[in-house]
Amino acid sequence: MNTRLRMITDAIVWALSSVFLLVLLATSAEAAAPLDGASAWREECSSCHIAFPPRLLPAASWQALLGGLDKHFGVDASTDPAHGAAISQYLAAHAGPATKSPAASPPLRITTQGWFVHEHDELAPSVWARPAVRSRANCSACHAGAERGQFDEDSVRIPK
């Protein structure tokens, strides 16, 4: 093999090795970095619905919901273990207060919580059936700030 060809071959091998090493280092650094629970929660949960603020349910409810993501209200919402752990820690740290009366199982629906029922008791059942509302869980239909966790009564706009 002549010297020129050898130099070209060595340069190609060196360049490919360098690229491989950079990709390996970047992947290792990304994998080693701890997941941000808030970002993982927002990313995973808002892929199907608004990322409901953790304060809307007690920690036991979030734990039960995360334990059944393979059948999350009829949908497989499973996530990888790393994201699941980060989300679980975030939700537990920011969850609402525990329910006052011990139940056989924690509530899984925000819409069945006593505070939710009280805040919405003046709405007729027909409101929930309106095409623009569709469900009690569709908070953003009436609360423009729902995706930011803002549910103040002054900004409520109930669709016709």
Contacts in CASP RR format, 6 or more apart in sequence:
PFRMAT RR
TARGET T0000
AUTHOR 0000-0000-0000
METHOD contacts of the structure
MODEL  1
MNTRLRMITDAIVWALSSVFLLVLLATSAEAAAPLDGASAWREECSSCHI
AFPPRLLPAASWQALLGGLDKHFGVDASTDPAHGAAISQYLAAHAGPATK
SPAASPPLRITTQGWFVHEHDELAPSVWARPAVRSRANCSACHAGAERGQ
FDEDSVRIPK
1 9 0 8 1.000
34 86 0 8 1.000
35 82 0 8 1.000
35 83 0 8 1.000
35 85 0 8 1.000
35 86 0 8 1.000
36 86 0 8 1.000
37 86 0 8 1.000
37 87 0 8 1.000
37 89 0 8 1.000
37 90 0 8 1.000
38 90 0 8 1.000
40 83 0 8 1.000
40 84 0 8 1.000
40 86 0 8 1.000
40 87 0 8 1.000
40 90 0 8 1.000
41 51 0 8 1.000
41 54 0 8 1.000
41 86 0 8 1.000
41 87 0 8 1.000
41 90 0 8 1.000
41 91 0 8 1.000
42 51 0 8 1.000
44 77 0 8 1.000
44 79 0 8 1.000
44 83 0 8 1.000
44 84 0 8 1.000
44 87 0 8 1.000
45 51 0 8 1.000
45 52 0 8 1.000
45 87 0 8 1.000
46 147 0 8 1.000
48 75 0 8 1.000
48 77 0 8 1.000
49 137 0 8 1.000
50 139 0 8 1.000
50 140 0 8 1.000
50 146 0 8 1.000
50 147 0 8 1.000
51 147 0 8 1.000
52 110 0 8 1.000
52 139 0 8 1.000
53 94 0 8 1.000
53 149 0 8 1.000
54 62 0 8 1.000
54 90 0 8 1.000
54 91 0 8 1.000
54 93 0 8 1.000
54 94 0 8 1.000
54 95 0 8 1.000
54 96 0 8 1.000
55 94 0 8 1.000
55 95 0 8 1.000
55 96 0 8 1.000
56 96 0 8 1.000
56 110 0 8 1.000
56 113 0 8 1.000
56 116 0 8 1.000
57 65 0 8 1.000
57 95 0 8 1.000
57 96 0 8 1.000
57 106 0 8 1.000
57 107 0 8 1.000
57 110 0 8 1.000
57 113 0 8 1.000
58 95 0 8 1.000
58 96 0 8 1.000
58 97 0 8 1.000
58 98 0 8 1.000
58 99 0 8 1.000
58 106 0 8 1.000
58 107 0 8 1.000
59 91 0 8 1.000
59 92 0 8 1.000
59 95 0 8 1.000
59 96 0 8 1.000
59 98 0 8 1.000
60 98 0 8 1.000
60 99 0 8 1.000
60 106 0 8 1.000
61 95 0 8 1.000
61 106 0 8 1.000
61 107 0 8 1.000
61 108 0 8 1.000
62 88 0 8 1.000
62 91 0 8 1.000
62 92 0 8 1.000
62 95 0 8 1.000
63 88 0 8 1.000
63 91 0 8 1.000
63 92 0 8 1.000
63 106 0 8 1.000
64 105 0 8 1.000
64 106 0 8 1.000
64 108 0 8 1.000
65 72 0 8 1.000
65 108 0 8 1.000
66 84 0 8 1.000
66 87 0 8 1.000
66 88 0 8 1.000
66 91 0 8 1.000
69 76 0 8 1.000
69 77 0 8 1.000
69 78 0 8 1.000
69 79 0 8 1.000
70 76 0 8 1.000
70 77 0 8 1.000
70 78 0 8 1.000
79 87 0 8 1.000
99 106 0 8 1.000
99 107 0 8 1.000
107 113 0 8 1.000
109 137 0 8 1.000
110 116 0 8 1.000
110 137 0 8 1.000
111 117 0 8 1.000
111 136 0 8 1.000
111 137 0 8 1.000
116 136 0 8 1.000
120 136 0 8 1.000
123 158 0 8 1.000
127 133 0 8 1.000
127 158 0 8 1.000
128 134 0 8 1.000
128 135 0 8 1.000
128 136 0 8 1.000
130 159 0 8 1.000
130 160 0 8 1.000
132 141 0 8 1.000
132 159 0 8 1.000
132 160 0 8 1.000
133 141 0 8 1.000
133 142 0 8 1.000
133 158 0 8 1.000
133 159 0 8 1.000
134 141 0 8 1.000
139 146 0 8 1.000
139 151 0 8 1.000
140 146 0 8 1.000
140 147 0 8 1.000
141 159 0 8 1.000
142 156 0 8 1.000
142 157 0 8 1.000
142 158 0 8 1.000
142 159 0 8 1.000
143 150 0 8 1.000
143 151 0 8 1.000
143 155 0 8 1.000
143 156 0 8 1.000
144 150 0 8 1.000
144 155 0 8 1.000
144 157 0 8 1.000
145 151 0 8 1.000
145 155 0 8 1.000
END
